[in-house]
Amino acid sequence: MVNRFLKLVELETGVKHHHHHISLFLCLISELGPSISERGSQRDRDRERAQARAGQKSKQPKHDGLTPEQRRERDAKALQEKTARKAAAQAGNGTHAGGGVKK
């Protein structure tokens, strides 16, 4: 490969280059990192792994059969029940749950 490169450089520039300079140059280039095609395939592999990880995550399904209005009503009712339970617990203890002074 180096010899082919040397011949191309000599044909293009008309200057005969020393073999050791070119081989040093090629070694440096090869040490810099992966080629563009390797980076592209690495990107593809990373994308596939990310999609696989995203597929493994279990999310709470939003397909509960409720309309947005029904969902708001359900959530409001749950919040009211929670508030009522907390107020009952505070009334039973005679203290504030937060332990601090309300402003």
N, C-alpha and C positions, 0 to 999 in steps of 0.2 A: 504494500500500500504506500509506503514511504517513497519507494522508487517511482511509482506512478505519479504521486504528488509532485515529486521533484521534476519529472519530465514536463508536467503541465505548467509548473511555475516557470521553468526554463523557456518553454514555448511562448508563454504569455509575456514574459518580461524581457526575454532575450539575455538574461543574466543567469549564469550557472551558480547555483547556491551550494554551499557546503552541506554535506549530508548531516553532520552532527547538529548544525543549527536547526535544520528542518525537523530532525527527529526530536530534539529538545522541545521545539514548538508544539509538535503533535502530542508529546507526552504531557505537556502542560495543559493543553486543551482537553485531553482525555481525563486528566485529574480534576478539572474544574467541576464536573458534575455530569449528570445524565443528559443524554441527547434530548432533543425536542420530542421525538416520538416516545421515548421512555417516560418523559414527564407527562405526556398526554395519556399514556396508558396508566401511569400512577394516579393521575387525576380521575380516570375512569374507575379504577379499583377503589379509590377513596369514596367516590360517589356511591358505588354499589354497597360498600360497607355502611355508609351513613344511612342509606335507604333501608338496609336490613335492620340496623339498630332502631330506626324510627318505626319499623313495622312491628318490632318486639314490644314497644311501649304500649301498655294498656291504658287507654283513655276512657273516661266515663262517657258512655254513649249519650248523645244528645237526642237520640231517637226514642224518646219516652212516650210518644204519641200525644203530647200536649201542645197546644198552641202557645205562643209567647204570653198571651194574656192569662191562660190557665197556669202557666209556669210561674208568672208573677204572683198570682193569687196563692198558689201552693207555698211559695217561698215566704210570702208575707205572713201566712198563717203559721208556718214553722217558726218564724222569727218571733211572732207574738207569743207562741207557746213557750219558747225558750226564755223570753223576757219575763213571762208570768212565773215560770219555775224559779228563775233567779230571784225575783221579788219575794216569792214565798219562802225561799231558803234564807234570804236576808231577814225577813220578818220573824222567822223561827229562831234565828240566832240573836237578833236584836243588834247586829252590827252591820257595817258596810262591807261588802265583799272585797272592795279594793283596799280597805284598811286605811285610807287617807281621808282627808277632809275635802268635801265637795265644795266647789267654788260656784 
